[in-house]
Amino acid sequence: MNLRHRVERSLLTAVLALPEPVQRRLGGRPVHLDGQTLAADTQLMLRLQRLARKAGVETMPIPRARLAAVDHTRLAGGDQAIGSVRDLRVAGLGARLYVPTGAATPGPLLVFFHGGGFFFGDLETHDAGCRSLAERSGVRVLAVDYRLAPEHPFPAAYDDAQAAYRWVLDHTDELGTEPGRVAVGGDSAGGNLAAGVAIEAARDGLPLAFQLLIYPVTDHAHPTLSARLFAQGFYLTQEFIDLAASSYVGDADPLDPRVSPAYAELPAGLAPALVVTAGFDPLRDEGEAYARRLEQAGATVELRRFPDQIHGFFNIAGAGRSAPAANAVVAERLRAALLP
Protein backbone atom coordinates (compact mmCIF):
# COMPACT_ATOMS: atom_id res chain seq x y z
CA MET A 1 0.00 0.00 0.00
CA ASN A 2 1.50 3.31 -1.08
CA LEU A 3 1.53 6.57 0.89
CA ARG A 4 -1.60 7.95 -0.76
CA HIS A 5 -3.58 4.85 0.10
CA ARG A 6 -2.33 4.88 3.69
CA VAL A 7 -3.38 8.51 4.09
CA GLU A 8 -6.81 7.85 2.53
CA ARG A 9 -7.39 4.85 4.75
CA SER A 10 -6.38 6.78 7.88
CA LEU A 11 -8.73 9.63 6.98
CA LEU A 12 -11.63 7.30 6.21
CA THR A 13 -11.11 5.39 9.46
CA ALA A 14 -10.98 8.63 11.46
CA VAL A 15 -14.10 10.13 9.87
CA LEU A 16 -16.12 6.94 10.28
CA ALA A 17 -15.10 6.78 13.95
CA LEU A 18 -16.75 10.14 14.69
CA PRO A 19 -19.84 10.12 16.94
CA GLU A 20 -23.02 9.28 15.08
CA PRO A 21 -24.61 12.74 15.52
CA VAL A 22 -21.54 14.28 13.86
CA GLN A 23 -21.71 11.72 11.05
CA ARG A 24 -25.38 12.60 10.53
CA ARG A 25 -24.53 16.27 10.13
CA LEU A 26 -21.69 15.53 7.72
CA GLY A 27 -23.57 12.89 5.75
CA GLY A 28 -26.73 14.88 5.12
CA ARG A 29 -30.38 14.23 5.81
CA PRO A 30 -31.00 10.62 6.91
CA VAL A 31 -31.98 8.27 4.11
CA HIS A 32 -35.29 6.53 4.77
CA LEU A 33 -36.51 4.07 2.17
CA ASP A 34 -38.78 1.04 2.23
CA GLY A 35 -39.24 1.40 5.99
CA GLN A 36 -35.49 1.36 6.64
CA THR A 37 -32.89 3.94 7.64
CA LEU A 38 -29.39 3.82 6.18
CA ALA A 39 -26.62 3.64 8.80
CA ALA A 40 -25.04 7.04 9.44
CA ASP A 41 -21.49 5.85 8.84
CA THR A 42 -22.47 4.06 5.63
CA GLN A 43 -24.30 7.14 4.35
CA LEU A 44 -21.27 9.30 5.12
CA MET A 45 -18.95 6.84 3.38
CA LEU A 46 -21.09 6.97 0.24
CA ARG A 47 -21.08 10.75 0.33
CA LEU A 48 -17.29 10.85 0.71
CA GLN A 49 -16.99 8.53 -2.30
CA ARG A 50 -19.04 10.97 -4.37
CA LEU A 51 -17.10 14.00 -3.13
CA ALA A 52 -13.80 12.28 -3.91
CA ARG A 53 -15.14 11.51 -7.39
CA LYS A 54 -14.23 7.84 -7.01
CA ALA A 55 -15.74 6.13 -10.03
CA GLY A 56 -17.58 2.85 -9.72
CA VAL A 57 -15.75 -0.14 -11.13
CA GLU A 58 -18.57 -0.63 -13.66
CA THR A 59 -17.49 2.60 -15.39
CA MET A 60 -13.92 1.40 -15.99
CA PRO A 61 -12.28 -1.01 -18.43
CA ILE A 62 -12.30 -4.38 -16.71
CA PRO A 63 -8.50 -4.66 -16.17
CA ARG A 64 -8.52 -1.27 -14.46
CA ALA A 65 -11.66 -2.16 -12.50
CA ARG A 66 -9.92 -5.19 -11.04
CA LEU A 67 -7.06 -3.05 -9.75
CA ALA A 68 -9.45 -0.40 -8.43
CA ALA A 69 -11.45 -3.05 -6.55
CA VAL A 70 -8.35 -4.06 -4.59
CA ASP A 71 -7.70 -0.42 -3.68
CA HIS A 72 -11.31 0.16 -2.63
CA THR A 73 -11.47 -2.85 -0.35
CA ARG A 74 -8.11 -2.11 1.25
CA LEU A 75 -9.35 1.32 2.24
CA ALA A 76 -12.21 -0.12 4.27
CA GLY A 77 -10.73 -3.47 5.24
CA GLY A 78 -8.32 -2.40 7.95
CA ASP A 79 -5.58 -4.55 9.48
CA GLN A 80 -7.30 -7.71 10.65
CA ALA A 81 -5.56 -10.06 13.05
CA ILE A 82 -5.44 -13.76 12.21
CA GLY A 83 -3.65 -16.76 13.65
CA SER A 84 -1.96 -17.78 10.40
CA VAL A 85 -2.35 -17.47 6.63
CA ARG A 86 -1.08 -19.85 3.95
CA ASP A 87 -1.38 -19.68 0.17
CA LEU A 88 -1.90 -22.97 -1.68
CA ARG A 89 -3.41 -24.53 -4.80
CA VAL A 90 -6.88 -26.07 -4.76
CA ALA A 91 -7.97 -28.02 -7.84
CA GLY A 92 -5.42 -26.00 -9.82
CA LEU A 93 -6.78 -22.69 -8.50
CA GLY A 94 -5.14 -20.15 -6.21
CA ALA A 95 -6.40 -20.32 -2.65
CA ARG A 96 -5.65 -18.93 0.79
CA LEU A 97 -6.16 -20.72 4.10
CA TYR A 98 -6.94 -18.60 7.18
CA VAL A 99 -6.47 -20.40 10.50
CA PRO A 100 -7.84 -18.49 13.50
CA THR A 101 -5.84 -18.10 16.70
CA GLY A 102 -6.11 -21.15 18.91
CA ALA A 103 -8.04 -23.23 16.36
CA ALA A 104 -8.21 -26.90 17.26
CA THR A 105 -7.12 -29.57 14.78
CA PRO A 106 -9.23 -31.03 13.36
CA GLY A 107 -11.79 -28.26 13.23
CA PRO A 108 -14.49 -26.95 10.92
CA LEU A 109 -13.59 -25.33 7.59
CA LEU A 110 -15.53 -22.87 5.44
CA VAL A 111 -14.76 -22.97 1.70
CA PHE A 112 -15.33 -19.36 0.65
CA PHE A 113 -15.97 -17.92 -2.84
CA HIS A 114 -15.50 -14.16 -3.23
CA GLY A 115 -17.91 -11.71 -4.80
CA GLY A 116 -17.23 -9.27 -7.62
CA GLY A 117 -19.90 -9.84 -10.22
CA PHE A 118 -17.99 -12.82 -11.67
CA PHE A 119 -15.66 -10.38 -13.48
CA PHE A 120 -13.49 -9.01 -10.67
CA GLY A 121 -12.52 -9.97 -7.13
CA ASP A 122 -9.71 -12.18 -5.92
CA LEU A 123 -7.87 -13.27 -2.80
CA GLU A 124 -6.77 -9.68 -2.15
CA THR A 125 -10.16 -7.96 -2.43
CA HIS A 126 -11.58 -10.26 0.23
CA ASP A 127 -8.51 -10.75 2.39
CA ALA A 128 -9.64 -8.49 5.25
CA GLY A 129 -13.16 -9.90 5.26
CA CYS A 130 -11.92 -13.49 5.34
CA ARG A 131 -9.42 -12.71 8.09
CA SER A 132 -12.13 -11.08 10.18
CA LEU A 133 -14.62 -13.90 9.58
CA ALA A 134 -12.11 -16.61 10.47
CA GLU A 135 -10.71 -14.94 13.59
CA ARG A 136 -14.10 -13.86 14.95
CA SER A 137 -15.81 -17.19 14.31
CA GLY A 138 -12.94 -19.53 15.21
CA VAL A 139 -13.59 -21.37 11.93
CA ARG A 140 -10.91 -21.99 9.31
CA VAL A 141 -11.66 -20.18 6.06
CA LEU A 142 -10.33 -21.39 2.72
CA ALA A 143 -10.78 -18.66 0.09
CA VAL A 144 -10.73 -19.93 -3.51
CA ASP A 145 -9.79 -17.78 -6.51
CA TYR A 146 -11.96 -19.05 -9.38
CA ARG A 147 -11.69 -18.01 -13.05
CA LEU A 148 -13.26 -14.69 -14.03
CA ALA A 149 -15.40 -13.51 -16.91
CA PRO A 150 -15.40 -12.27 -19.60
CA GLU A 151 -12.23 -14.23 -20.34
CA HIS A 152 -13.88 -17.28 -18.77
CA PRO A 153 -17.69 -16.96 -19.01
CA PHE A 154 -20.27 -19.34 -17.57
CA PRO A 155 -19.89 -22.15 -16.65
CA ALA A 156 -16.19 -21.60 -15.75
CA ALA A 157 -16.75 -20.16 -12.26
CA TYR A 158 -19.46 -22.71 -11.51
CA ASP A 159 -17.24 -25.59 -12.58
CA ASP A 160 -14.30 -24.23 -10.57
CA ALA A 161 -16.42 -24.01 -7.44
CA GLN A 162 -17.61 -27.59 -7.81
CA ALA A 163 -14.08 -28.85 -8.45
CA ALA A 164 -12.69 -26.89 -5.50
CA TYR A 165 -15.24 -28.33 -3.09
CA ARG A 166 -14.56 -31.89 -4.19
CA TRP A 167 -10.80 -31.27 -3.90
CA VAL A 168 -11.27 -30.09 -0.33
CA LEU A 169 -13.19 -33.25 0.59
CA ASP A 170 -10.25 -35.29 -0.72
CA HIS A 171 -7.63 -33.24 1.18
CA THR A 172 -9.23 -32.58 4.56
CA ASP A 173 -6.25 -33.88 6.55
CA GLU A 174 -3.83 -31.34 5.13
CA LEU A 175 -6.39 -28.56 5.71
CA GLY A 176 -6.89 -29.44 9.36
CA THR A 177 -10.51 -30.53 9.05
CA GLU A 178 -12.74 -33.56 8.47
CA PRO A 179 -15.24 -34.26 5.64
CA GLY A 180 -18.23 -33.94 7.95
CA ARG A 181 -17.11 -30.50 9.18
CA VAL A 182 -16.70 -28.73 5.83
CA ALA A 183 -19.04 -25.84 4.99
CA VAL A 184 -19.36 -23.58 1.96
CA GLY A 185 -19.99 -19.86 1.69
CA GLY A 186 -19.54 -16.71 -0.31
CA ASP A 187 -20.73 -13.18 -0.87
CA SER A 188 -22.70 -11.89 -3.87
CA ALA A 189 -21.40 -13.79 -6.94
CA GLY A 190 -19.59 -16.07 -4.51
CA GLY A 191 -22.87 -16.70 -2.73
CA ASN A 192 -24.28 -17.83 -6.07
CA LEU A 193 -21.42 -20.31 -6.44
CA ALA A 194 -21.76 -21.50 -2.86
CA ALA A 195 -25.47 -22.13 -3.38
CA GLY A 196 -24.63 -24.19 -6.46
CA VAL A 197 -22.11 -26.25 -4.51
CA ALA A 198 -24.66 -26.91 -1.77
CA ILE A 199 -27.26 -28.07 -4.31
CA GLU A 200 -24.85 -30.45 -6.04
CA ALA A 201 -23.55 -31.75 -2.71
CA ALA A 202 -27.07 -32.70 -1.64
CA ARG A 203 -27.83 -34.19 -5.06
CA ASP A 204 -24.65 -36.29 -5.07
CA GLY A 205 -24.71 -37.26 -1.41
CA LEU A 206 -21.52 -35.37 -0.54
CA PRO A 207 -21.01 -34.22 3.04
CA LEU A 208 -21.72 -30.55 3.69
CA ALA A 209 -22.14 -29.16 7.18
CA PHE A 210 -23.47 -25.66 6.42
CA GLN A 211 -23.94 -22.98 3.77
CA LEU A 212 -23.31 -19.27 4.38
CA LEU A 213 -24.87 -17.13 1.65
CA ILE A 214 -24.07 -13.42 2.04
CA TYR A 215 -26.33 -11.26 -0.20
CA PRO A 216 -26.21 -13.98 -2.87
CA VAL A 217 -27.00 -13.58 -6.56
CA THR A 218 -29.80 -16.07 -7.13
CA ASP A 219 -31.95 -14.79 -10.01
CA HIS A 220 -30.52 -13.40 -13.26
CA ALA A 221 -33.90 -13.47 -14.98
CA HIS A 222 -36.43 -11.37 -13.10
CA PRO A 223 -36.00 -7.96 -11.42
CA THR A 224 -37.34 -7.46 -7.90
CA LEU A 225 -38.68 -4.53 -5.91
CA SER A 226 -35.32 -4.05 -4.17
CA ALA A 227 -33.55 -4.07 -7.54
CA ARG A 228 -35.72 -1.12 -8.59
CA LEU A 229 -35.60 0.76 -5.28
CA PHE A 230 -31.82 0.62 -4.82
CA ALA A 231 -30.63 0.68 -8.42
CA GLN A 232 -28.63 3.88 -7.89
CA GLY A 233 -26.77 5.52 -5.04
CA PHE A 234 -26.09 2.54 -2.78
CA TYR A 235 -22.78 1.20 -4.17
CA LEU A 236 -24.16 -1.70 -6.24
CA THR A 237 -25.79 -0.14 -9.30
CA GLN A 238 -27.95 -1.46 -12.09
CA GLU A 239 -25.10 -0.73 -14.50
CA PHE A 240 -22.83 -3.00 -12.47
CA ILE A 241 -25.45 -5.76 -12.42
CA ASP A 242 -25.90 -5.48 -16.19
CA LEU A 243 -22.15 -5.63 -16.79
CA ALA A 244 -21.82 -8.66 -14.55
CA ALA A 245 -24.62 -10.46 -16.40
CA SER A 246 -23.26 -9.66 -19.86
CA SER A 247 -19.73 -10.65 -18.85
CA TYR A 248 -20.55 -13.94 -17.12
CA VAL A 249 -23.92 -15.14 -18.37
CA GLY A 250 -23.55 -13.88 -21.93
CA ASP A 251 -25.66 -15.99 -24.27
CA ALA A 252 -26.40 -18.65 -21.64
CA ASP A 253 -29.95 -19.17 -20.44
CA PRO A 254 -30.52 -16.97 -17.34
CA LEU A 255 -33.00 -19.61 -16.16
CA ASP A 256 -30.29 -22.29 -16.10
CA PRO A 257 -30.19 -23.31 -12.42
CA ARG A 258 -26.39 -23.19 -12.49
CA VAL A 259 -26.73 -19.50 -13.37
CA SER A 260 -29.77 -18.75 -11.20
CA PRO A 261 -30.21 -21.10 -8.22
CA ALA A 262 -33.72 -19.68 -7.80
CA TYR A 263 -34.83 -22.00 -10.64
CA ALA A 264 -33.11 -25.16 -9.42
CA GLU A 265 -35.05 -28.25 -8.46
CA LEU A 266 -33.84 -28.34 -4.88
CA PRO A 267 -33.03 -31.85 -3.66
CA ALA A 268 -33.65 -33.32 -0.25
CA GLY A 269 -30.83 -33.21 2.24
CA LEU A 270 -29.71 -29.62 1.69
CA ALA A 271 -27.26 -28.32 4.28
CA PRO A 272 -28.51 -25.86 6.91
CA ALA A 273 -28.15 -22.29 5.70
CA LEU A 274 -27.59 -18.78 6.96
CA VAL A 275 -28.77 -16.32 4.32
CA VAL A 276 -27.61 -12.76 4.96
CA THR A 277 -29.08 -9.72 3.21
CA ALA A 278 -28.66 -5.95 3.40
CA GLY A 279 -31.63 -3.60 3.52
CA PHE A 280 -30.34 -1.14 0.89
CA ASP A 281 -29.13 -3.80 -1.54
CA PRO A 282 -30.62 -4.43 -5.01
CA LEU A 283 -30.06 -8.16 -4.35
CA ARG A 284 -31.98 -8.15 -1.08
CA ASP A 285 -35.27 -9.55 -2.31
CA GLU A 286 -33.85 -12.33 -4.48
CA GLY A 287 -31.67 -13.49 -1.59
CA GLU A 288 -34.63 -13.58 0.76
CA ALA A 289 -36.79 -15.35 -1.81
CA TYR A 290 -34.10 -18.01 -2.12
CA ALA A 291 -34.03 -18.44 1.65
CA ARG A 292 -37.75 -19.17 1.52
CA ARG A 293 -37.20 -21.69 -1.29
CA LEU A 294 -34.55 -23.48 0.77
CA GLU A 295 -36.93 -23.65 3.71
CA GLN A 296 -39.72 -24.99 1.51
CA ALA A 297 -37.31 -27.69 0.30
CA GLY A 298 -36.82 -28.86 3.88
CA ALA A 299 -33.56 -27.12 4.78
CA THR A 300 -33.03 -25.46 8.13
CA VAL A 301 -32.65 -21.77 7.29
CA GLU A 302 -31.82 -18.65 9.26
CA LEU A 303 -32.49 -15.44 7.34
CA ARG A 304 -30.73 -12.38 8.71
CA ARG A 305 -31.33 -8.96 7.17
CA PHE A 306 -29.22 -5.99 8.24
CA PRO A 307 -31.69 -3.25 7.37
CA ASP A 308 -29.24 -0.34 7.60
CA GLN A 309 -26.54 -1.84 5.36
CA ILE A 310 -25.60 -1.80 1.67
CA HIS A 311 -24.26 -4.46 -0.65
CA GLY A 312 -20.57 -5.01 0.06
CA PHE A 313 -20.60 -4.57 3.82
CA PHE A 314 -18.67 -7.84 4.21
CA ASN A 315 -15.57 -6.03 2.94
CA ILE A 316 -15.98 -3.09 5.35
CA ALA A 317 -14.17 -4.85 8.16
CA GLY A 318 -12.03 -1.98 9.43
CA ALA A 319 -14.00 1.26 9.05
CA GLY A 320 -17.01 2.63 10.87
CA ARG A 321 -19.15 0.78 13.36
CA SER A 322 -22.25 -0.57 11.64
CA ALA A 323 -20.67 -2.83 9.01
CA PRO A 324 -18.10 -4.37 11.40
CA ALA A 325 -20.94 -4.95 13.86
CA ALA A 326 -22.96 -6.74 11.17
CA ASN A 327 -19.93 -8.84 10.26
CA ALA A 328 -19.45 -9.74 13.91
CA VAL A 329 -23.00 -11.10 14.01
CA VAL A 330 -22.38 -13.18 10.88
CA ALA A 331 -19.20 -14.59 12.43
CA GLU A 332 -21.00 -15.42 15.66
CA ARG A 333 -23.75 -17.26 13.78
CA LEU A 334 -21.13 -19.22 11.80
CA ARG A 335 -19.41 -20.12 15.05
CA ALA A 336 -22.70 -21.26 16.59
CA ALA A 337 -23.42 -23.45 13.56
CA LEU A 338 -20.02 -25.11 13.30
CA LEU A 339 -18.59 -24.92 16.83
CA PRO A 340 -21.58 -25.76 19.03
N, C-alpha and C positions, 0 to 999 in steps of 0.2 A: 504494500500500500504506500503510495507516494505521499509527499507532504500535503498536497491539496486535499487528497482524500482524508488524511488524518485530521486536518483542520475542519473539513465539512462534517465528519463524523462527530468530532468533539462539540461543534456548534449544535448539531441536531440533537445530540444526547442532552446537552445543557438546556436547550429550549423545551424539549419534551419532558424535562424533569421539573419544570416550573409548576407552581400550584395550579390546580384546575381553574380557579376563577381567572387567573392571569392568562391561561391558555384560551379561555373562552373570549376574553377581550381581544387577544391577538388573532384568534382564528375566525372571528366574525360571528354573526348571529347563528345560534344553534341550528343544526340541520335536523328537521323532523320529517320523516317520510315513512309511510306505511305503518304508522303506529310505533315507530322506533326513533331513537335519538342517537346520532353519530357521536362516538366518543370524542371528547374535547381534544385529546392529544392526536388522535387520528385526523380529525378535521384540520388541526393546525399543520400537521405534516403534509396533508394534501395542498393546503394553501401555500406552504413554503415551496413545494415542488412547482407550483404554478409561478410563483414570484421568481424562482430561480431559473425559470424557463427550461426545466428539464423535460425533454421530449419523451413521450412514451415509446417503448421499444417497437410498437407496431408502426411507428412513423419512420423507422430506420431501415436501411438494407439489413438483411438478416445477419450477415457476419458482424456488422457493427452492433446490432441489437444484442447479440450474444455476449459481447464484451461489456456493453452497457449494463446488462442484467447482473453481471458479477459485481460491477461497481455499485449499483443500486442496493443490492442485498448486503454488501459489506458495510454500507453506511448505517443500516438499521440492525445489523446482526450482532454487533458487539463482540467482545472477547468472552467466549463461553468455555468454562472449565469442563474438562472431561478426563476420565481416568487414563485412557490411551486411545490412540488412533493408528490404524494400519491400512495402507493401500494394498489391494490385491486384485486378482482377475477372477471373475465369476462368469462361467460359460463364455469365455472369450471377451467379456466386457469389463471395463474399468469399474472398480467398486472400492468402497471405503468402510471399514469396520470400526464402529465406535463402541468402546467398552467402558461402561460407567465405573466410577470409583467404587471399589469394594464389591464388584459383581462376583457372585458365586459361579463356579464352573462345575457341572453344566448349569446353564441358566437360559431363560427365554431369549429369543432373537426376533426382531422385527425386520423383515426385508422391506426396504423403503424405496419407492420410485418417486423421483422429483417431478414437480410441475414445471410449466413453461410453455404450455400450448403445443407441445410435441415438437416445437421448432427451436426452442432454446432451453436453457437450464442444464446444469451439470453438477458434479460433486462440489464445486466451489460455490455456486449460487445457494445451495442448501446446506452448506457446511455448518453454519451457526445454528440453524434450526435443528439439524440432526444431533449436534452436540448437546443442545439444550434438552431435547426430547430424551436422549439416552441418559444423561446425567440426572435429570429430574425424575425420570420414571424408574431408574435402576435396571432398564432393559437394554440389552445390546441392540444396536441399530446397524444394519448393513445397507448402505446406500448403493444403488446400482445405476450406472451411467449407460442407459440404453441409446440406441441409434436415433438420430433426429431427422425430421422432415425439414425441408422438401427433398434433401438428398436421399433420404430413406423414408418414403411415404408408407402409409398403412399397407400391409400389416407388420412392418419391421419392428416398431416399438412393442406391439402386442406379442409378437413372437419372441422378442428378447426377454420380456417379462416372464413369459411362460418358461423359457429355457433357464433363466436365472433361478426361478423358484425350484425347479427340479434339480438344478445343480446344488443348491443349498441343501436339499434333502439328502443328497448323496455325499455331502461333505460336512455334516453337522459336527463331527468330532473336532475338526480343525477350527471350527468357528465357535467352539465352546458351548454348544447347545445340543439338543436332542430333537429327533423328528417330531415328536408330539408337542414340542414347545416352540415351534416356529410359527410366526404370524406374518401378515403382509399388510402394507400400508402405503399411503402416498397422498400427495396434495394435488388438487386440480387435475391436470393431465395424468399425473402419477396416481391419483385416486381412481381414475378410469382404468388404468392398467392393473392396479391392485384388485379392483372389483372383478376384472376379467380373470385374474389368477384364482381368486376365491371361487368363482363359478366353475372353472375347469378342475380345480382341486376337488370340489364336491362331486362333480360329474365322474371323475376318474378314481375316486376313492383315495386321494392323497391326504395325508394328515395336514391339518391347518388349524391352529389354535384360536385365531382371532383375525379380524380385518379392521383396519383403521382407515377410514375414508374421510379425508379432510377436504371440504368443499369440492367433491368430485365432479368431473365432467361425466354425465350419464346419458345425455340426449342431444345428439347433433341434428335432430330432425325437426323438432317443434319448439318454438319460442315459448317462454313462460311469462307470467306477470313480472317476476323479479328481473328477468332479462330486459323487459321494457322500462321498468322503473329506474333501474340503475345502469342504464346503457352508457351514460356519460358522467364523468366527474368523480368516480369512486375507484380509480386505479384501473380496474379491468373494464375495458371499453368494448363496444360492439365491433369496432374496427379490429381490435385484437382478436376477438372471437372469430370474426370472419377470416382473418389471416391464418389463424390456427387451423380452421376447417379446410381452407383451400390448400394449405401446405401439407397437412397430414391426410385428410380424408380424400381430397382430390376427386377423382371420378368414382370412388368406391360408394357403395350404397350406405347412406347415413343410417338406415335401419338395420344394417348388419349388427348383430349383437356384440361382435368384437369391437365395433366402433362405438356403439351406444348400448351399454348394458341394460338400459331401461327396456329394451325389446328382447332381452334374452328369456328363454324358457328356463326359469330358475329351478335347479334340481333340489332334491331333498338333501339334507345333511350340510347345508351351508354353515360356515363358521360364524360364531357370534360376531356382531359388528358394532362399532362406534362410528356413527356418521356425524360429522361436524360441519356446520354451516355458519355463514356470516350474514348478519341481517341486511347489510348494504352491498350484497354481492349478486351480480346477474345470475350466478349459478345456484343461488340459494334454493329456489323452488324445485329444480330438477334433482338436486341432492336429497331434498326432503321427500320428494316423490319416490325416489329409489329406496330410501329407508323404509317407506311404507310397503313397497313391493317385497323387500327382503323379509319384512315381518309377516306379510301375507303368505310367503313361501315357507314359513315355519322357523326362520332364523330368530335368534334372540338379538334384539336391536335396541341400542340406546341412541337416540337422536338428541344432539346438543347444539342448539343455535346460540351464537353470541350476537345478540341483536345490535350491539353498538360497533361491530367490526366490519371491515371491508375484506374483499378477496386479497389474499397474500399475507394475512396477519401471521401465518406460521413463520415467515422469514423475518418478522420484526421481533427479534429475540432480545435485542439490547438497547431499545430506545422506547421512551414513554413508559406508561404503566398499564394501559388497558390490554394491549396485545400480549405483552409478557404474562399478564395475569391469565388471559385466555389460554395461552400455551401451557401454563402451569396446570390448569385444570385438565387439559388434554393429557398431559403427562401423568397426572394422578390417576385418571381413568384407565390409561394403559397399564399403569402399575397394578391397579386393582384387578384388572382382567388377567394379567399374566404372572403376577407375584402375589397371589392371595395369601 
